[in-house]
Amino acid sequence: MKTLVIAEKPDMGRTIAAVIEPKAKNNRSYLEGEQYIITWAIGHLLGLAEPDAYDPKYKRWNFSDLPILPEHFKIVPNPKTKDQLKIIGELAKRSDRIVNACDAGREGQYIFALIQQQLKMTQPVRRLWISDLTAESIAKGFSELKDSSEFANLTIAARARSEADWLVGMNASRAFTTKHKELLSVGRVQTPVLALIYDRQKEIESFDSLTYYEIKAEFQQDGRSYSGSWQGDRMTDKEKADLIANKVRGKEGRITEYEVKDTKEYPFKLYDLTLLQREANAKYGYSAKKTLDIAQALYEKHKVITYPRTSSNYVTEQNIEGMHKALHMLKSTSYQELAAGATPTLVHKNNKSICNPARVEDHHAILPTLKRAGTLSSEEQNVYDLVIRRFLSQFYPPAEYKQHMVLTEVERETFKTNVKELISLGWKVCQGTEEARKSSGKGKKKDEDEEAEELVSEPFSVDKDLDVLCKSSEVKEKATQPPKAYTEGTLLKAMESAGKQLENEELREVMKDAGLGTPATRAATIERLKKVGYITMQGKRITVTPKGRTAVELIRHAGVELLTSPEMTGQWERRLHQISKGEAAGEKFMENVKKFTVSIIEKVRSQPKASASLFEGAAQPTGRSRNGGTRESASSAGPRTGKATKTSGNSSNRGKATAPAERVPLGECPRSGCNGQLIEGKKGYGCTHFKQGCGFVIWKEYSGKKISHNMLASLIEKGQTQLLSFKDGDLDYKARIVLLDKEKGQLELERVE
């Protein structure tokens, strides 16, 4: 009998066959040689069954039937690919051994595990675990096949992830949908991602722009001209700014401080998938899904890059030789000049910015293979170019600069100058002229509070002992800017680093290496949010629709805010990782997921039904006008009355009113005998009975902390928040925010020594 090799996709199967059975007969759905039969899945051939597979009553969505908690999960074939599953089953009967050649990762392991389960395959299984599809890697992988038992824990983690997502997604979606009579999709990853977008949009809409003034002066010393910015508190008084500019113009001054220091900028890290998606979005406007699809084609179809669905920016010692071979290959391509100028000795096993085995999990960073790129589409070439230039930069020395800082005093007014003098471009030659210029700082937009910096390529110096002349001065009007709306690139970054802003220090530490989703699933999550109507694209910007807004608010106000927080998904990913390493039990994890699912149903059960008008209307505009005018009216401190007129981001629809927004209650007013509900206002949480004289309000910011919905609930129910970190000058301390006065909402800090 023969060995059956099961790849994840047809292209992969044919590529493997060309190496291990070059004379194999092509039978359309499989290839057969003397020793091996090579076939393939077409992605997921099977999936978890819908609820009605357990009981026909679940065909209709009824709240009374929830929660749905299967004892054992059923799997069903994908009807579109059931013929391929049948072929695998027939081939398995002619084989006495099996090789799992699906993608080397959690999802690839799961795809094979479901096929093995459905077809009841009992043959011994070996695992092919490789990071690229070059002939060399395939041959080496087959000579070093691993025992399937080494991946038993990874399979358990994969099943747990899928089944847990089913439990929460299926039950929560049905609960919110049947309660509010609107199709509301809820998921472990998609919901906190939606909440990220929602929160950013709320920040933008509530942003009050502040006008301020910058004072710039031009100085001259012995033929050398340089500019400086006035130093002092942010100037909001135009008259005072003009007085300073007039006072120093044409006057002599002196240099009070001059510092020069040498600095180096080292090459950026090699790409993981998320970083590649972010840069392709920034440079070419590609969606996360588009970049993933292109990278997958470069890997599977063209075989010119290694496995792209990686979360690592590093390589292992075993990859160093291959990197040197790839460099040599590039010397006979259009990258000849850059490859010839590289220094191979810079890439070695002791260079920890490149080679760090401890930071490589299943797959190393994305690298070029030894195969020269043939004919690529323009989009494929763009992504391939990003990978090659990032790869080549590792073989170049750091860029070198001299950093000049000058303090100039005129008429007792101080001006600061920062000049970055280029000494050597180093690795930045790999970026191309324009990119090298941008990454060096010239033309780069700074935040309002950052120091302006001038990049120069000619030598710069001043003499501290010589006087200077203020040739000119001017006042420039500026305005503080709101946070930027998410693009797919910046959203990917936020998903990757989700959890770092959590208030709980212990959990923040736990989640430092976790994020929302995985590199392989983040693009699909964004696409899902578009498909269900929660977000829309306005050019590159992502905007939340009224349906998306209402979904977040309903979930949070139901008392299951954990569903909208990175906290839960980060904990899950960490636990799944521990399960895959044999450090945690899958059964205990699933037991806790079921308890959480039950709690969701109970909390939604007691929630009042939302008005249908909340789901209607066009997407919200992002931002405010420069003069600080808002796009909706609301009371500044307490409750919103629902009279806000919302406008579309589309210019053709501006000014058209949509249904009034009804605010969702956040909890009972704690004022004795009031019986009102707390709702969210522009700057605080106030009571619905404010017209009857209730003055209770908790402001959204207290002692430098923003009062979140979670913190508000804790203040109302427990009278205090959890332990938080505060800063008093150079002193760090711990304290709780305590509700001191339940009549008015007055707060105070309770320090913990």
C-alpha positions in Angstrom: 0.0 0.0 0.0 1.0 3.6 -0.4 1.4 6.7 1.7 -1.4 9.3 1.4 -0.2 12.9 1.6 -2.9 15.5 2.3 -2.0 19.1 1.6 -4.2 22.1 2.4 -4.8 23.4 -1.1 -4.4 22.1 -4.7 -1.3 24.3 -5.5 0.5 23.1 -2.4 -0.3 19.5 -3.2 1.0 19.7 -6.8 4.1 21.5 -5.6 4.8 18.8 -3.1 4.2 16.1 -5.7 6.7 17.7 -8.1 9.4 17.0 -5.4 8.5 13.7 -3.9 6.8 12.0 -7.0 8.0 13.9 -10.1 6.6 11.3 -12.4 3.2 11.0 -10.7 0.1 10.5 -12.8 -2.3 13.5 -12.7 -5.8 12.4 -11.8 -7.3 15.9 -11.5 -8.2 15.6 -7.8 -5.0 13.8 -6.8 -1.6 12.7 -8.1 -0.3 9.1 -7.8 3.2 7.9 -8.0 5.0 4.7 -7.0 5.2 5.5 -3.3 2.9 8.4 -2.6 -0.6 9.5 -3.4 -0.8 13.3 -3.1 -4.2 15.0 -2.6 -5.5 18.0 -0.9 -8.2 19.8 1.0 -9.7 23.0 -0.5 -9.4 25.0 2.7 -11.9 23.9 5.3 -13.7 20.8 4.0 -15.7 20.5 7.2 -17.0 22.8 9.9 -19.1 22.7 13.1 -22.7 22.0 12.5 -25.5 24.6 12.9 -27.7 24.4 16.0 -30.6 22.7 14.1 -28.3 19.6 13.7 -28.8 19.0 17.4 -32.5 19.8 17.5 -34.9 20.9 14.7 -36.4 23.6 17.0 -33.2 25.6 16.6 -34.0 26.4 13.0 -36.2 29.2 14.4 -34.4 31.7 16.5 -36.1 31.9 19.9 -34.7 33.5 23.0 -36.4 30.9 25.2 -34.3 28.1 23.5 -31.0 29.7 24.7 -28.4 28.8 25.7 -27.4 26.1 23.2 -24.7 24.0 24.8 -23.9 20.8 22.8 -22.4 17.9 24.9 -20.4 16.8 21.8 -19.9 19.0 18.8 -21.0 17.6 15.4 -19.1 18.4 12.2 -20.6 18.6 8.7 -19.0 18.6 5.2 -18.9 21.9 3.3 -21.5 21.2 0.5 -19.3 23.0 -2.1 -16.3 20.6 -1.5 -18.0 17.4 -0.4 -16.8 15.6 -3.6 -13.1 16.3 -2.6 -13.8 14.9 0.9 -15.2 11.7 -0.7 -12.1 11.3 -2.9 -9.8 11.7 0.2 -11.8 9.0 1.9 -11.5 6.6 -1.1 -7.7 7.3 -1.3 -7.3 6.7 2.4 -8.7 3.1 2.0 -5.8 2.4 -0.4 -3.1 3.8 2.0 -1.5 2.4 5.1 0.2 5.6 6.2 -0.8 9.3 6.0 1.2 12.5 6.0 -0.5 15.7 7.2 0.9 18.3 4.9 -1.6 21.1 5.7 -0.3 24.5 6.7 2.1 24.4 9.6 0.0 26.2 12.2 -3.1 25.9 14.4 -5.7 26.2 11.5 -3.8 23.8 9.3 -3.8 21.3 12.1 -7.5 21.7 12.6 -8.3 21.3 8.9 -6.6 17.9 9.0 -8.0 16.9 12.3 -11.6 17.3 11.1 -10.9 15.3 7.9 -9.3 12.5 10.0 -12.3 12.5 12.4 -15.0 12.5 9.7 -13.4 9.8 7.6 -12.4 7.7 10.7 -8.8 7.3 9.5 -6.9 5.1 11.8 -3.6 4.9 9.9 -0.4 6.2 11.5 0.1 9.9 10.7 3.3 11.8 10.2 3.5 15.6 10.1 5.2 17.7 7.4 6.2 21.0 9.1 7.8 23.5 6.8 7.8 27.3 6.4 8.2 27.6 2.6 7.3 25.5 -0.5 10.7 25.5 -2.2 11.9 22.1 -3.4 14.8 22.2 -0.9 12.4 22.7 2.0 9.9 20.1 0.9 12.7 17.5 0.4 14.2 18.3 3.8 10.8 18.3 5.5 10.0 14.8 4.1 13.4 13.5 5.3 12.5 14.9 8.8 8.8 14.0 9.1 7.5 14.4 12.7 5.3 12.1 14.6 1.7 13.4 14.8 1.7 12.9 18.6 4.0 15.9 18.9 1.0 18.0 17.7 -1.7 16.5 19.8 -1.9 19.6 22.1 -2.0 21.9 19.1 -5.0 19.9 17.8 -6.7 20.2 21.2 -6.1 24.0 21.2 -7.5 24.3 17.6 -10.7 22.4 18.5 -11.1 24.5 21.7 -10.8 27.7 19.8 -13.4 26.7 17.2 -15.9 25.3 19.7 -15.5 28.2 22.1 -16.1 30.7 19.3 -19.2 28.7 18.3 -20.6 28.8 21.8 -20.1 32.5 22.3 -20.9 33.7 18.8 -23.9 31.5 18.2 -25.6 32.2 21.5 -24.7 35.9 21.9 -25.8 36.6 18.3 -29.1 34.8 18.7 -29.7 36.5 22.1 -29.1 40.1 21.0 -30.9 39.5 17.7 -34.1 38.0 19.1 -34.1 40.5 22.0 -33.8 43.6 19.8 -35.4 42.3 16.6 -32.4 43.2 14.5 -29.7 40.9 13.1 -26.7 41.5 15.4 -23.6 39.5 14.9 -21.4 39.0 18.0 -18.0 37.4 18.1 -15.1 36.9 20.4 -12.7 38.9 18.2 -15.0 40.9 15.9 -16.9 42.6 18.7 -13.9 44.1 20.6 -12.4 45.2 17.2 -15.7 47.0 16.5 -15.5 48.5 20.0 -12.0 49.9 19.2 -13.3 51.6 16.1 -16.4 52.9 18.0 -14.3 54.3 20.8 -12.0 56.1 18.4 -14.9 57.6 16.6 -16.5 58.8 19.8 -13.2 60.4 20.8 -13.1 62.2 17.4 -16.7 63.4 17.7 -16.3 64.7 21.3 -12.9 66.4 20.5 -12.8 70.1 21.3 -10.2 71.8 19.0 -8.0 74.4 20.7 -6.5 77.3 18.8 -2.9 78.1 19.8 0.0 80.1 18.3 3.6 79.1 17.4 6.3 81.7 17.3 9.1 81.0 14.8 12.3 83.0 14.4 15.1 83.0 11.8 18.6 83.5 13.1 21.9 84.3 11.4 25.4 83.8 12.6 28.4 84.4 10.2 26.5 83.4 7.1 24.8 80.4 8.8 21.0 80.7 9.0 18.8 78.5 11.2 15.3 78.7 12.6 14.0 78.2 16.1 10.7 77.7 17.9 9.8 79.8 21.0 9.9 77.8 24.2 7.2 78.2 26.8 3.7 77.1 27.7 1.3 76.6 24.8 0.4 80.1 23.7 -3.3 80.7 23.3 -3.2 84.5 23.4 -2.6 86.0 19.9 -1.7 89.4 21.3 1.0 88.0 23.6 2.4 85.9 20.7 2.6 89.0 18.5 4.3 91.0 21.3 7.0 88.4 21.6 7.5 88.1 17.8 7.8 91.9 17.6 10.1 92.1 20.6 12.8 89.8 19.2 12.6 90.8 15.5 15.9 92.5 14.4 17.5 92.1 17.8 20.8 90.5 18.7 20.9 87.4 20.9 23.2 84.6 22.1 23.4 80.9 22.1 22.9 79.7 25.6 23.3 76.0 24.9 24.6 73.9 22.0 24.7 70.1 22.1 25.8 67.7 19.3 25.5 63.9 19.6 26.0 61.0 17.2 22.9 58.8 16.6 22.3 55.7 14.6 19.1 54.2 13.2 19.1 50.5 12.7 17.1 48.6 10.0 13.4 47.9 10.7 12.5 44.4 11.7 11.8 41.7 9.2 8.1 41.4 8.3 5.5 39.3 10.0 2.1 39.3 8.3 0.5 42.1 10.3 3.5 44.5 9.7 3.4 43.6 6.0 -0.3 44.3 5.9 0.1 47.6 7.7 2.8 48.9 5.3 1.0 47.7 2.2 -2.1 49.7 3.4 0.0 52.8 4.2 1.9 52.7 0.9 -0.5 51.3 -1.6 -3.9 51.5 0.2 -4.3 47.7 0.1 -6.9 46.2 2.5 -5.6 43.6 5.0 -7.4 40.9 3.1 -5.9 41.9 -0.2 -2.3 41.9 1.1 -2.9 38.5 2.7 -4.2 37.1 -0.6 -1.3 38.6 -2.5 1.2 37.2 0.0 -0.4 33.8 -0.1 -0.1 33.8 -3.9 3.6 34.8 -3.7 4.0 31.8 -1.3 1.8 29.2 -2.9 1.6 30.0 -6.6 5.0 31.8 -7.3 6.9 30.2 -4.4 9.1 33.3 -4.0 8.5 34.1 -0.3 8.2 31.9 2.8 5.0 31.2 4.7 3.3 34.5 5.2 0.9 33.9 8.0 3.6 34.3 10.7 3.6 36.3 13.9 7.4 36.5 14.2 9.8 39.2 13.0 12.8 37.0 13.7 14.6 33.9 12.3 16.5 31.0 13.8 20.1 29.9 13.4 18.9 27.4 10.7 17.7 30.3 8.5 21.0 32.3 8.4 22.5 30.2 5.6 19.4 30.4 3.6 19.4 34.2 3.9 22.9 34.4 2.5 21.9 32.1 -0.4 18.9 34.4 -1.1 21.1 37.4 -1.1 23.3 35.7 -3.7 20.3 34.9 -5.8 19.2 38.5 -5.8 22.5 39.6 -7.3 21.2 38.2 -10.7 17.8 40.1 -10.5 16.6 43.6 -10.8 17.8 44.1 -7.2 21.4 43.5 -8.4 22.8 46.9 -7.3 21.4 46.7 -3.8 22.4 43.0 -3.4 25.9 43.8 -4.6 26.3 46.7 -2.0 25.2 44.5 0.9 27.6 43.3 3.6 26.9 39.6 4.2 28.8 39.5 7.5 26.1 41.7 9.2 23.7 38.8 9.1 24.8 36.1 11.6 23.4 34.1 14.5 24.7 36.5 17.1 22.8 39.5 15.6 19.8 39.4 18.0 17.8 42.0 16.0 17.6 39.3 13.3 18.3 35.9 14.8 16.3 35.3 18.0 15.0 31.7 18.2 13.2 32.6 21.5 10.9 34.9 19.5 10.1 32.4 16.8 7.0 30.2 17.5 5.7 28.1 14.6 7.2 30.2 11.7 10.0 32.6 11.2 9.7 36.1 9.6 8.7 36.4 6.0 11.8 35.9 3.8 12.5 35.6 0.0 13.0 32.0 -1.1 15.8 30.9 -3.5 13.5 31.1 -6.5 13.8 34.1 -8.8 10.5 35.9 -9.3 9.1 35.5 -12.8 6.1 37.4 -14.1 4.2 39.0 -11.3 1.2 41.3 -11.5 1.8 44.9 -10.5 0.2 44.3 -7.1 2.2 41.2 -6.5 5.3 43.0 -7.5 4.5 45.8 -5.0 4.2 43.4 -2.0 7.2 41.3 -3.2 9.2 44.6 -3.4 8.3 45.4 0.2 9.6 42.0 1.3 12.8 42.1 -0.7 13.8 45.7 0.4 13.1 44.9 4.0 15.2 41.7 3.7 18.1 43.5 2.0 18.2 46.2 4.6 19.3 43.6 7.2 22.6 43.4 5.3 23.3 47.1 5.5 24.9 49.1 8.4 22.8 51.6 10.4 22.0 55.1 9.1 24.2 57.7 10.9 23.3 61.2 11.9 24.5 64.1 14.1 21.8 65.5 16.2 22.2 69.2 16.9 20.2 71.0 19.6 20.6 74.8 19.9 19.0 77.1 22.5 19.0 80.8 21.4 18.1 83.6 23.7 16.9 87.0 22.4 15.4 89.7 24.7 15.1 87.0 27.4 13.0 84.8 25.1 14.3 81.3 24.3 14.1 79.6 21.0 14.9 75.9 20.4 16.4 74.5 17.2 16.7 70.7 16.4 18.7 69.8 13.3 19.3 66.2 12.2 22.4 66.1 10.0 22.7 63.1 7.7 26.2 61.4 7.8 25.4 58.1 6.1 22.1 56.6 4.7 23.2 53.1 5.5 20.3 50.6 5.2 18.0 53.4 4.1 19.4 53.1 0.5 17.2 50.0 0.3 14.1 52.0 0.7 14.5 54.1 -2.4 15.1 57.9 -2.5 11.6 59.0 -1.5 11.1 56.4 1.3 14.6 57.1 2.7 13.8 60.8 2.9 10.5 60.2 4.6 11.8 57.7 7.2 14.6 60.1 8.1 12.2 62.6 9.4 12.0 65.3 6.7 8.4 66.2 5.9 7.2 63.9 8.7 4.2 65.3 10.5 4.7 65.7 14.2 2.2 65.6 17.0 1.4 69.0 18.4 3.6 68.6 21.4 6.6 67.2 19.6 9.7 69.2 18.7 10.0 70.2 15.1 13.1 68.7 13.5 14.9 69.7 10.3 16.8 67.1 8.3 19.9 68.4 6.4 22.4 66.6 4.3 25.1 69.3 4.3 27.3 69.9 7.4 25.7 72.0 10.2 27.4 73.9 13.0 27.1 77.1 15.1 29.6 78.9 17.4 28.3 79.1 20.9 30.6 82.1 21.7 29.4 84.3 18.8 26.3 86.5 18.9 23.4 85.9 16.6 20.9 88.2 14.8 17.2 87.5 14.8 16.5 88.3 11.1 12.8 87.6 11.2 10.0 86.3 13.3 6.4 85.3 12.7 3.4 84.0 14.5 1.6 80.9 13.1 -1.9 80.0 14.0 -2.4 76.3 14.8 -5.2 74.1 16.1 -5.0 70.9 18.1 -6.2 67.9 16.0 -8.5 65.1 17.0 -7.2 61.5 17.0 -7.1 60.1 13.5 -9.8 57.7 12.3 -8.6 54.2 11.9 -7.4 52.9 8.5 -7.0 49.2 8.0 -3.3 49.6 8.6 -3.6 51.5 11.9 -6.5 49.2 13.0 -4.2 46.1 12.5 -1.6 47.7 14.7 -4.3 48.4 17.4 -5.5 44.8 17.1 -1.9 43.5 17.5 -1.3 45.6 20.6 -4.7 45.3 22.1 -4.6 45.0 25.9 -1.7 47.3 26.5 -4.1 50.0 27.6 -6.0 47.9 30.1 -6.2 49.4 33.6 -5.4 46.2 35.4 -1.6 46.0 35.6 -1.4 42.2 36.0 -3.6 41.5 33.0 -1.7 44.1 31.0 1.5 42.2 31.7 -0.2 38.9 30.8 -1.4 40.3 27.5 1.8 42.0 26.4 2.4 39.3 23.7 -1.3 38.8 22.9 -3.7 40.7 20.7 -7.1 40.6 19.0 -7.1 37.5 16.7 -4.0 36.1 15.0 -2.1 37.4 12.0 -3.9 34.8 9.9 -7.4 35.9 11.0 -7.3 39.7 11.4 -8.0 40.4 7.8 -11.1 38.2 7.8 -12.3 39.9 11.0 -12.2 43.3 9.3 -14.0 41.9 6.2 -16.7 40.4 8.5 -17.4 43.8 10.1 -17.9 45.3 6.7 -20.2 42.4 5.6 -22.5 42.6 8.6 -22.9 46.4 8.1 -21.1 47.5 11.2 -18.4 49.6 9.4 -18.0 51.3 6.1 -14.9 52.7 4.3 -14.6 56.4 3.5 -11.5 56.3 1.3 -8.9 54.8 3.6 -10.8 55.7 6.8 -13.0 53.3 8.7 -16.4 54.6 9.9 -18.8 53.0 12.3 -22.4 52.8 11.0 -25.4 53.5 13.3 -26.0 49.7 13.5 -22.4 49.2 14.6 -22.7 51.9 17.2 -25.9 50.5 18.6 -24.4 47.0 18.7 -21.5 48.1 20.9 -23.8 50.2 23.2 -26.3 47.4 23.7 -23.6 44.8 24.4 -21.9 47.1 26.9 -25.1 48.1 28.6 -26.3 44.6 29.0 -23.5 44.1 31.5 -21.4 41.9 29.2 -18.8 44.6 28.4 -16.2 41.9 28.5 -17.4 40.9 25.0 -16.3 44.3 23.7 -12.9 44.3 25.6 -9.6 43.0 24.4 -9.3 41.5 27.9 -11.4 38.4 27.1 -9.9 37.5 23.7 -6.4 38.2 25.0 -7.0 35.8 27.8 -8.4 33.2 25.4 -5.5 33.4 23.0 -3.1 33.1 26.0 -4.9 30.1 27.3 -5.1 28.5 23.9 -1.4 29.0 23.5 -0.8 27.3 26.9 -3.1 24.4 25.8 -1.1 24.0 22.6 2.1 23.7 24.7 0.5 21.2 27.1 0.6 23.8 29.9 -3.2 24.0 30.4 -6.2 21.7 30.0 -8.7 22.1 27.2 -11.6 20.7 29.2 -11.3 23.3 31.9 -11.1 26.1 29.3 -14.3 24.9 27.7 -16.1 24.6 31.0 -15.4 28.2 31.7 -16.5 29.2 28.2 -19.9 27.5 28.8 -20.3 29.4 32.1 -19.6 32.7 30.4 -22.1 31.8 27.6 -24.9 31.1 30.2 -24.1 34.5 31.9 -24.5 36.3 28.6 -28.0 34.9 28.0 -29.1 35.8 31.6 -27.9 39.4 31.2 -29.5 40.0 27.8 -32.7 38.5 29.1 -33.2 41.4 31.5 -32.2 44.1 29.0 -35.0 46.4 27.7 -35.6 46.2 23.9 -33.9 48.8 21.8 -35.8 51.1 19.5 -35.7 50.2 15.8 -34.7 53.8 15.1 -31.3 53.2 16.7 -30.3 50.9 13.8 -31.2 53.3 11.0 -29.5 56.1 9.2 -26.2 56.7 7.4 -22.7 56.4 8.8 -21.5 59.1 11.2 -19.1 61.8 10.1 -15.7 61.8 11.7 -14.3 64.8 13.5 -15.2 68.4 14.1 -14.6 71.6 12.3 -11.4 73.5 13.2 -13.3 76.1 15.2 -14.4 73.3 17.5 -18.1 73.3 16.4 -19.8 69.9 17.0 -21.8 67.9 14.6 -24.4 67.0 17.2 -25.9 68.9 20.2 -26.1 67.6 23.7 -25.9 68.9 27.2 -22.3 69.4 28.2 -22.4 67.5 31.4 -25.2 65.2 31.9 -27.9 63.3 29.9 -28.4 63.6 26.2 -32.0 64.3 25.3 -32.0 62.5 22.0 -32.4 65.7 19.9 -29.0 65.3 18.1 -29.2 65.6 14.4 -26.7 63.2 12.8 -25.3 63.8 9.3 -23.8 61.5 6.7 -20.2 61.5 5.9 -21.3 61.7 2.2 -21.5 65.3 1.1 -24.6 64.7 -0.9 -26.5 63.7 2.2 -25.2 66.3 4.6 -27.9 68.0 6.6 -30.5 65.3 6.2 -31.8 64.4 9.6 -32.1 60.8 10.7 -34.1 59.3 13.6 -33.3 60.8 17.0 -30.9 58.7 19.1 -32.3 57.2 22.2 -29.6 56.8 24.9 -29.3 53.4 26.5 -29.5 53.3 30.4 -26.2 52.5 32.1 -27.6 51.8 35.5 -29.9 53.2 38.2 -29.2 56.6 39.7 -27.8 56.0 43.3 -29.5 59.2 44.6 -31.9 58.3 47.3 -35.5 58.1 46.1 -34.7 59.3 42.6 -35.4 56.1 40.6 -33.9 57.7 37.4 -31.4 56.0 35.1 -27.8 57.1 34.3 -27.2 57.9 30.7 -24.1 59.2 28.9 -23.6 62.9 28.1 -20.9 64.7 26.3 -18.7 65.2 29.4 -20.3 63.2 32.1 -22.8 60.5 33.1 -26.0 62.2 34.3 -29.5 61.2 35.5 -32.6 61.0 33.3 -34.5 62.9 36.0 -32.4 66.0 35.7 -35.5 68.0 34.7 -37.1 67.0 37.9 -34.1 68.4 39.8 -31.7 65.5 40.1 -28.2 66.9 40.1 -26.3 63.6 40.2 -23.5 63.6 37.6 -20.1 61.7 37.4 -17.7 63.5 35.1 -15.9 61.4 32.5 -12.5 62.5 33.7 -11.2 62.5 37.3 -7.6 62.9 38.5 -6.3 62.2 35.0 -8.3 59.0 34.6 -11.2 58.6 32.1 -14.2 57.0 33.8 -15.1 54.1 31.5 -18.5 52.3 31.6 -16.9 49.5 33.6 -15.6 52.0 36.2 -19.0 53.7 36.3 -20.7 50.4 37.0 -18.2 49.6 39.8 -18.7 53.1 41.4 -22.5 52.7 41.3 -22.6 49.0 42.5 -19.6 48.9 44.9 -18.9 52.5 45.6 -15.3 52.3 44.3 -13.2 51.3 41.4 -10.5 48.6 41.3 -7.0 49.6 42.3 -5.5 52.1 39.8 -2.0 53.7 39.2 -1.6 57.4 39.6 1.3 59.8 39.3 2.1 62.9 41.4 5.2 64.5 39.9 7.9 61.9 40.1 5.9 59.8 42.6 3.9 56.8 41.5 1.1 55.6 43.8 -1.9 53.3 43.9 -5.4 54.4 44.7 -9.1 53.7 44.2 -11.6 56.3 43.0 -14.4 56.3 45.6 -18.0 57.6 45.2 -18.0 60.1 48.2 -21.5 61.6 47.7 -24.4 59.6 46.2 -26.5 62.8 46.1 -24.3 64.7 43.7 -21.7 62.2 42.3 -18.7 63.7 44.1 -15.6 61.5 43.9 -12.4 61.3 45.9 -9.2 59.3 45.8 -8.5 56.7 48.4 -4.7 56.0 48.5 -3.4 52.5 49.3 0.0 52.6 51.0 
